[in-house]
Amino acid sequence: MSDHRGAIENLLYSYANAIDDGDYEAIGTLFARASLADADGNPLVTGAEAVTGMYNYTTFKHDDGTPRTHHVTTNLLIEIADDELTATCQSRFTVFQQTDLLPLQPIIAGRYADSFARTDGVWHFTERRMRPTLYGDLSHHLPEEFRQQ
């Protein structure tokens, strides 16, 4: 029997690793068959190229080629459908950042609502809804027009 929960957890943690590494193309690959949406499910971007483009446009990279962040994903509530072809996960995220001008601190926290499908035996994202709930200093992470509070 496959470890469906483990495969889904790996997708979640692969996202955190990719963004912290500044590998926005890897994020695009993770969401190649998915949409990133606001908290109400309104799609923001869909597909690898659009997702990669969004991160390149909205998330600063510092001199080391990364956003100088550490994404922590916790409180995973994974629900796998009876047919084992779809799943959802509710989780929490906290993002820490440190730059030359910003001491280590949490800069944003909130919730993810993720949907997944299993195609040819492989799990993939179909949608990620992002609901930020707590805001810190985002000035070293996002351009001003994307700092909603």
N, CA, C and O of each residue as an XYZ file, in Angstrom:
596
protein
N       0.843     -1.186      0.000
C       0.000      0.000      0.000
C       0.889      1.251      0.000
O       1.869      1.330      0.741
N       0.535      2.208     -0.831
C       1.300      3.444     -0.933
C       1.117      4.308      0.304
O       0.095      4.244      0.988
N       2.127      5.111      0.572
C       2.057      6.066      1.662
C       1.552      7.394      1.098
O       2.335      8.299      0.811
N       0.227      7.494      0.946
C      -0.364      8.699      0.358
C      -0.087      9.935      1.209
O       0.247     10.994      0.678
N      -0.222      9.803      2.513
C       0.020     10.952      3.393
C       1.465     11.435      3.271
O       1.718     12.638      3.214
N       2.391     10.515      3.232
C       3.800     10.887      3.097
C       4.072     11.608      1.789
O       4.841     12.569      1.756
N       3.451     11.155      0.716
C       3.637     11.797     -0.590
C       3.085     13.222     -0.574
O       3.690     14.132     -1.140
N       1.951     13.411      0.068
C       1.351     14.745      0.164
C       2.206     15.644      1.054
O       2.437     16.807      0.724
N       2.672     15.114      2.174
C       3.566     15.894      3.036
C       4.808     16.320      2.262
O       5.265     17.454      2.410
N       5.353     15.445      1.453
C       6.540     15.782      0.664
C       6.274     16.944     -0.282
O       7.155     17.777     -0.493
N       5.071     17.016     -0.857
C       4.728     18.148     -1.718
C       4.733     19.450     -0.913
O       5.273     20.465     -1.354
N       4.126     19.401      0.266
C       4.066     20.595      1.110
C       5.470     21.074      1.486
O       5.776     22.263      1.392
N       6.305     20.148      1.907
C       7.650     20.512      2.331
C       8.549     20.864      1.144
O       9.480     21.656      1.290
N       8.279     20.289     -0.016
C       9.043     20.656     -1.218
C       8.806     22.111     -1.586
O       9.724     22.800     -2.029
N       7.572     22.582     -1.403
C       7.281     23.999     -1.639
C       8.121     24.870     -0.708
O       8.778     25.808     -1.159
N       8.100     24.563      0.593
C       8.849     25.363      1.566
C      10.335     25.385      1.220
O      10.967     26.439      1.277
N      10.891     24.242      0.865
C      12.304     24.181      0.503
C      12.589     24.996     -0.746
O      13.583     25.721     -0.798
N      11.726     24.886     -1.760
C      11.959     25.595     -3.021
C      11.913     27.111     -2.824
O      12.775     27.822     -3.340
N      10.933     27.611     -2.094
C      10.870     29.067     -1.925
C      12.040     29.559     -1.089
O      12.610     30.607     -1.391
N      12.409     28.830     -0.052
C      13.541     29.258      0.769
C      14.861     29.203     -0.004
O      15.784     29.962      0.291
N      14.952     28.319     -0.979
C      16.139     28.233     -1.834
C      16.125     29.270     -2.958
O      17.118     29.426     -3.668
N      14.996     29.984     -3.125
C      14.871     30.930     -4.235
C      14.679     30.237     -5.564
O      14.938     30.831     -6.610
N      14.232     28.995     -5.547
C      14.045     28.203     -6.767
C      12.591     28.315     -7.227
O      11.787     27.405     -7.028
N      12.277     29.445     -7.841
C      10.896     29.707     -8.234
C      10.452     28.823     -9.398
O       9.257     28.587     -9.575
N      11.406     28.331    -10.193
C      11.063     27.382    -11.249
C      10.573     26.065    -10.644
O       9.651     25.443    -11.173
N      11.185     25.642     -9.541
C      10.724     24.420     -8.862
C       9.316     24.607     -8.308
O       8.513     23.674     -8.315
N       9.017     25.819     -7.826
C       7.654     26.084     -7.368
C       6.696     25.969     -8.546
O       5.625     25.373     -8.425
N       7.074     26.530     -9.672
C       6.246     26.402    -10.878
C       5.998     24.955    -11.237
O       4.878     24.582    -11.589
N       7.033     24.134    -11.151
C       6.884     22.701    -11.454
C       5.910     22.043    -10.481
O       5.090     21.221    -10.889
N       5.994     22.399     -9.193
C       5.066     21.826     -8.211
C       3.610     22.167     -8.533
O       2.706     21.378     -8.256
N       3.390     23.343     -9.117
C       2.027     23.798     -9.401
C       1.715     23.757    -10.902
O       0.862     24.506    -11.378
N       2.396     22.894    -11.637
C       2.203     22.810    -13.087
C       0.762     22.485    -13.467
O       0.277     22.935    -14.505
N       0.075     21.703    -12.631
C      -1.321     21.326    -12.905
C      -2.245     21.910    -11.837
O      -3.228     21.287    -11.438
N      -1.905     23.129    -11.381
C      -2.642     23.694    -10.254
C      -2.777     25.203    -10.392
O      -2.129     25.849    -11.215
N      -3.649     25.729     -9.548
C      -3.831     27.171     -9.414
C      -3.416     27.610     -8.025
O      -3.613     26.894     -7.044
N      -2.843     28.788     -7.957
C      -2.684     29.480     -6.681
C      -3.859     30.428     -6.600
O      -4.144     31.161     -7.547
N      -4.542     30.411     -5.465
C      -5.770     31.190     -5.328
C      -5.746     32.004     -4.048
O      -4.965     31.735     -3.135
N      -6.618     33.006     -3.998
C      -6.771     33.741     -2.752
C      -7.582     32.887     -1.777
O      -7.969     31.764     -2.100
N      -7.829     33.415     -0.611
C      -8.503     32.652      0.441
C      -9.904     32.208      0.055
O     -10.412     31.221      0.587
N     -10.538     32.936     -0.878
C     -11.895     32.593     -1.310
C     -11.934     31.670     -2.518
O     -13.013     31.331     -3.005
N     -10.764     31.260     -3.009
C     -10.706     30.348     -4.146
C     -10.653     31.036     -5.497
O     -10.766     30.373     -6.528
N     -10.483     32.349     -5.514
C     -10.335     33.056     -6.790
C      -8.928     32.830     -7.312
O      -7.963     33.250     -6.673
N      -8.786     32.168     -8.474
C      -7.445     31.868     -8.987
C      -6.637     33.136     -9.254
O      -7.136     34.102     -9.832
N      -5.383     33.107     -8.820
C      -4.452     34.196     -9.094
C      -3.608     33.868    -10.313
O      -3.445     34.699    -11.206
N      -3.072     32.653    -10.348
C      -2.281     32.159    -11.479
C      -2.474     30.651    -11.574
O      -2.772     29.984    -10.583
N      -2.300     30.125    -12.789
C      -2.461     28.691    -13.024
C      -1.329     28.205    -13.924
O      -1.009     28.841    -14.929
N      -0.728     27.082    -13.561
C       0.285     26.462    -14.385
C       1.699     26.912    -14.061
O       1.917     27.946    -13.430
N       2.657     26.105    -14.512
C       4.064     26.284    -14.152
C       4.606     27.653    -14.528
O       5.203     28.332    -13.693
N       4.408     28.063    -15.760
C       4.985     29.326    -16.224
C       4.405     30.512    -15.459
O       5.145     31.409    -15.056
N       3.102     30.524    -15.258
C       2.457     31.631    -14.554
C       2.864     31.669    -13.086
O       3.087     32.745    -12.531
N       2.961     30.500    -12.453
C       3.362     30.452    -11.044
C       4.802     30.930    -10.885
O       5.093     31.740    -10.005
N       5.698     30.438    -11.725
C       7.092     30.884    -11.681
C       7.169     32.390    -11.881
O       7.877     33.084    -11.151
N       6.445     32.891    -12.863
C       6.433     34.327    -13.134
C       5.940     35.137    -11.954
O       6.490     36.195    -11.648
N       4.899     34.643    -11.286
C       4.368     35.360    -10.134
C       5.422     35.471     -9.033
O       5.612     36.545     -8.462
N       6.104     34.372     -8.737
C       7.126     34.420     -7.686
C       8.301     35.309     -8.089
O       8.833     36.042     -7.254
N       8.711     35.254     -9.351
C       9.788     36.130     -9.807
C       9.403     37.603     -9.665
O      10.254     38.446     -9.382
N       8.134     37.906     -9.859
C       7.654     39.284     -9.811
C       7.379     39.765     -8.390
O       7.565     40.944     -8.089
N       6.938     38.861     -7.514
C       6.445     39.300     -6.207
C       7.370     39.018     -5.029
O       7.168     39.584     -3.955
N       8.366     38.170     -5.191
C       9.166     37.765     -4.029
C      10.629     38.144     -4.255
O      11.283     37.639     -5.167
N      11.126     39.042     -3.405
C      12.505     39.510     -3.541
C      13.505     38.373     -3.376
O      13.318     37.469     -2.561
N      14.575     38.441     -4.172
C      15.751     37.613     -3.937
C      16.870     38.547     -3.499
O      17.037     39.634     -4.051
N      17.620     38.122     -2.520
C      18.716     38.929     -1.991
C      20.025     38.511     -2.661
O      20.015     37.679     -3.569
N      21.132     39.070     -2.230
C      22.426     38.853     -2.888
C      22.804     37.374     -2.991
O      23.528     36.985     -3.907
N      22.325     36.556     -2.070
C      22.647     35.130     -2.122
C      21.710     34.342     -3.032
O      21.817     33.118     -3.114
N      20.791     35.026     -3.717
C      19.874     34.361     -4.644
C      18.649     33.754     -3.982
O      17.885     33.044     -4.636
N      18.450     34.019     -2.695
C      17.293     33.497     -1.975
C      16.503     34.653     -1.371
O      16.992     35.781     -1.316
N      15.283     34.375     -0.918
C      14.535     35.426     -0.223
C      14.951     35.595      1.241
O      14.386     36.421      1.958
N      15.928     34.819      1.674
C      16.427     34.862      3.059
C      15.310     34.543      4.047
O      15.167     35.196      5.081
N      14.526     33.528      3.705
C      13.387     33.126      4.525
C      13.528     31.682      4.979
O      14.364     30.920      4.491
N      12.676     31.344      5.930
C      12.541     29.971      6.409
C      11.048     29.737      6.617
O      10.457     30.229      7.578
N      10.448     28.977      5.700
C       9.018     28.660      5.771
C       8.810     27.413      6.626
O       9.451     26.385      6.408
N       7.921     27.515      7.586
C       7.596     26.393      8.463
C       6.120     26.062      8.244
O       5.256     26.924      8.408
N       5.836     24.825      7.879
C       4.466     24.366      7.654
C       4.120     23.369      8.747
O       4.845     22.398      8.964
N       3.004     23.613      9.439
C       2.631     22.793     10.590
C       1.143     22.475     10.577
O       0.390     22.942      9.723
N       0.744     21.662     11.557
C      -0.666     21.358     11.825
C      -1.378     20.793     10.595
O      -2.479     21.222     10.251
N      -0.740     19.834      9.946
C      -1.305     19.246      8.732
C      -2.531     18.399      9.062
O      -2.461     17.471      9.867
N      -3.642     18.730      8.435
C      -4.871     17.939      8.532
C      -5.166     17.420      7.133
O      -5.806     18.103      6.333
N      -4.700     16.214      6.841
C      -4.814     15.628      5.508
C      -6.035     14.722      5.453
O      -6.220     13.856      6.309
N      -6.859     14.930      4.443
C      -8.047     14.103      4.202
C      -7.908     13.484      2.814
O      -7.840     14.200      1.816
N      -7.865     12.171      2.754
C      -7.754     11.476      1.479
C      -9.110     10.875      1.139
O      -9.727     10.213      1.973
N      -9.569     11.104     -0.077
C     -10.866     10.592     -0.511
C     -10.856      9.062     -0.508
O      -9.802      8.438     -0.628
N     -12.028      8.475     -0.370
C     -12.156      7.019     -0.325
C     -11.562      6.342     -1.553
O     -11.018      5.242     -1.452
N     -11.661      6.996     -2.722
C     -11.109      6.394     -3.939
C      -9.597      6.593     -4.055
O      -8.978      6.100     -4.998
N      -8.994      7.321     -3.093
C      -7.558      7.596     -3.040
C      -7.033      8.293     -4.291
O      -5.869      8.132     -4.659
N      -7.910      9.079     -4.950
C      -7.497      9.824     -6.131
C      -7.433     11.327     -5.899
O      -6.828     12.054     -6.688
N      -8.050     11.794     -4.826
C      -8.000     13.201     -4.469
C      -7.777     13.326     -2.965
O      -8.012     12.392     -2.199
N      -7.320     14.500     -2.571
C      -7.078     14.754     -1.153
C      -7.094     16.254     -0.914
O      -6.961     17.057     -1.838
N      -7.260     16.608      0.354
C      -7.145     17.999      0.783
C      -6.246     18.050      2.008
O      -6.049     17.048      2.696
N      -5.710     19.223      2.264
C      -4.906     19.428      3.474
C      -5.096     20.859      3.942
O      -4.938     21.810      3.177
N      -5.434     20.987      5.198
C      -5.444     22.284      5.878
C      -4.158     22.347      6.687
O      -3.820     21.387      7.379
N      -3.440     23.456      6.613
C      -2.204     23.584      7.377
C      -1.970     25.041      7.752
O      -2.668     25.942      7.288
N      -0.988     25.243      8.586
C      -0.567     26.582      9.012
C       0.840     26.835      8.496
O       1.638     25.909      8.348
N       1.132     28.096      8.227
C       2.496     28.449      7.849
C       2.968     29.636      8.671
O       2.185     30.506      9.053
N       4.258     29.649      8.931
C       4.936     30.787      9.528
C       6.211     31.006      8.721
O       6.951     30.062      8.444
N       6.457     32.243      8.351
C       7.649     32.568      7.576
C       8.557     33.453      8.430
O       8.151     34.508      8.917
N       9.777     32.997      8.595
C      10.812     33.759      9.289
C      11.743     34.352      8.245
O      11.937     33.773      7.177
N      12.317     35.506      8.554
C      13.265     36.122      7.628
C      14.357     36.839      8.401
O      14.138     37.374      9.488
N      15.539     36.831      7.805
C      16.666     37.612      8.301
C      17.428     38.130      7.097
O      17.752     37.368      6.186
N      17.716     39.421      7.088
C      18.540     40.021      6.037
C      19.644     40.832      6.718
O      19.730     40.873      7.946
N      20.476     41.466      5.916
C      21.526     42.311      6.494
C      20.935     43.449      7.316
O      21.570     43.937      8.251
N      19.718     43.876      6.970
C      19.089     44.998      7.667
C      17.939     44.592      8.589
O      17.424     45.420      9.340
N      17.539     43.328      8.534
C      16.386     42.853      9.304
C      16.829     41.699     10.195
O      17.287     40.675      9.689
N      16.699     41.843     11.521
C      17.060     40.713     12.387
C      16.074     39.560     12.200
O      14.959     39.762     11.719
N      16.482     38.379     12.572
C      15.626     37.202     12.448
C      14.301     37.449     13.164
O      14.271     37.801     14.343
N      13.202     37.256     12.423
C      11.872     37.478     12.982
C      10.809     36.839     12.098
O      11.032     36.621     10.907
N       9.635     36.534     12.692
C       8.518     36.083     11.859
C       7.980     37.287     11.086
O       7.813     38.372     11.644
N       7.710     37.083      9.792
C       7.216     38.196      8.973
C       5.773     37.996      8.514
O       5.103     38.963      8.151
N       5.291     36.759      8.525
C       3.906     36.503      8.132
C       3.534     35.090      8.584
O       4.377     34.194      8.629
N       2.271     34.915      8.912
C       1.757     33.592      9.275
C       0.325     33.489      8.776
O      -0.350     34.498      8.573
N      -0.125     32.270      8.585
C      -1.490     32.075      8.111
C      -1.796     30.630      7.862
O      -1.220     29.733      8.477
N      -2.732     30.412      6.928
C      -3.220     29.072      6.621
C      -3.126     28.785      5.127
O      -3.280     29.674      4.290
N      -2.872     27.535      4.826
C      -2.998     27.017      3.464
C      -4.182     26.065      3.437
O      -4.406     25.308      4.382
N      -4.930     26.107      2.360
C      -5.936     25.092      2.065
C      -5.542     24.519      0.709
O      -5.702     25.170     -0.324
N      -5.028     23.298      0.726
C      -4.502     22.678     -0.484
C      -5.393     21.548     -0.956
O      -6.000     20.835     -0.157
N      -5.462     21.398     -2.280
C      -6.155     20.277     -2.900
C      -5.156     19.541     -3.779
O      -4.261     20.143     -4.372
N      -5.330     18.217     -3.850
C      -4.403     17.353     -4.582
C      -5.179     16.338     -5.406
O      -6.341     16.039     -5.130
N      -4.511     15.819     -6.418
C      -5.034     14.687     -7.189
C      -3.887     13.714     -7.408
O      -2.713     14.084     -7.379
N      -4.260     12.468     -7.625
C      -3.275     11.429     -7.924
C      -3.512     10.985     -9.352
O      -4.566     10.441     -9.684
N      -2.507     11.226    -10.199
C      -2.588     10.885    -11.618
C      -1.470      9.905    -11.934
O      -0.304     10.177    -11.648
N      -1.816      8.769    -12.520
C      -0.822      7.729    -12.837
C       0.017      7.379    -11.611
O       1.217      7.125    -11.715
N      -0.637      7.370    -10.449
C       0.011      6.957     -9.213
C       0.841      8.018     -8.520
O       1.468      7.743     -7.497
N       0.854      9.241     -9.069
C       1.683     10.314     -8.507
C       0.785     11.459     -8.034
O      -0.071     11.936     -8.780
N       0.989     11.893     -6.785
C       0.226     13.010     -6.228
C       0.762     14.339     -6.738
O       1.969     14.500     -6.921
N      -0.152     15.306     -6.971
C       0.235     16.654     -7.375
C      -0.789     17.650     -6.837
O      -1.935     17.300     -6.559
N      -0.354     18.880     -6.701
C      -1.253     19.955     -6.309
C      -2.287     20.199     -7.398
O      -1.979     20.065     -8.582
N      -3.508     20.556     -7.016
C      -4.499     21.074     -7.963
C      -4.898     22.502     -7.597
O      -5.321     23.274     -8.458
N      -4.759     22.850     -6.310
C      -5.053     24.221     -5.887
C      -4.403     24.489     -4.539
O      -4.323     23.612     -3.679
N      -3.941     25.723     -4.374
C      -3.485     26.192     -3.060
C      -4.170     27.530     -2.801
O      -4.006     28.491     -3.553
N      -4.939     27.566     -1.720
C      -5.528     28.807     -1.240
C      -4.676     29.306     -0.083
O      -4.374     28.558      0.847
N      -4.295     30.571     -0.149
C      -3.443     31.157      0.876
C      -4.242     32.196      1.661
O      -4.836     33.106      1.082
N      -4.247     32.049      2.982
C      -4.961     33.001      3.839
C      -3.995     33.512      4.911
O      -3.901     32.932      5.993
N      -3.272     34.605      4.605
C      -2.434     35.201      5.648
C      -3.323     35.764      6.757
O      -4.379     36.336      6.487
N      -2.888     35.596      8.001
C      -3.677     36.089      9.127
C      -2.889     37.006     10.046
O      -3.477     37.846     10.727
N      -1.580     36.863     10.081
C      -0.729     37.698     10.936
C       0.397     38.273     10.074
O       0.994     37.569      9.260
N       0.673     39.558     10.268
C       1.655     40.240      9.434
C       2.733     40.885     10.287
O       2.459     41.479     11.330
N       3.964     40.751      9.817
C       5.094     41.454     10.410
C       5.699     42.360      9.353
O       4.986     42.888      8.499
N       7.002     42.541      9.408
C       7.712     43.416      8.476
C       7.977     42.663      7.173
O       8.880     41.830      7.104
N       7.193     42.958      6.154
C       7.335     42.306      4.850
C       8.174     43.131      3.869
O       8.269     42.785      2.692
N       8.773     44.205      4.345
C       9.467     45.131      3.455
C      10.697     44.536      2.775
O      11.159     45.076      1.770
N      11.234     43.442      3.297
C      12.404     42.791      2.686
C      12.000     41.525      1.933
O      12.857     40.769      1.475
N      10.684     41.297      1.806
C      10.183     40.064      1.183
C       9.302     40.326     -0.040
O       9.414     39.634     -1.051
N       8.427     41.329      0.058
C       7.462     41.596     -1.010
C       7.480     43.061     -1.409
O       7.705     43.928     -0.564
N       7.244     43.355     -2.700
C       7.059     44.753     -3.089
C       5.846     45.347     -2.360
O       4.934     44.619     -1.968
N       5.845     46.642     -2.187
C       4.822     47.311     -1.380
C       3.399     46.974     -1.821
O       2.523     46.798     -0.975
N       3.156     46.880     -3.120
C       1.790     46.636     -3.598
C       1.246     45.256     -3.223
O       0.046     45.012     -3.351
N       2.116     44.351     -2.762
C       1.677     43.005     -2.380
C       1.652     42.801     -0.868
O       1.391     41.692     -0.401
N       1.914     43.834     -0.114
C       1.906     43.749      1.341
C       0.525     44.118      1.855
O       0.301     45.250      2.286
N      -0.403     43.169      1.810
C      -1.769     43.408      2.286
C      -1.831     43.190      3.785
O      -1.289     42.217      4.309
N      -2.492     44.100      4.461
C      -2.631     43.948      5.906
C      -4.006     44.351      6.344
O      -4.317     44.291      7.534
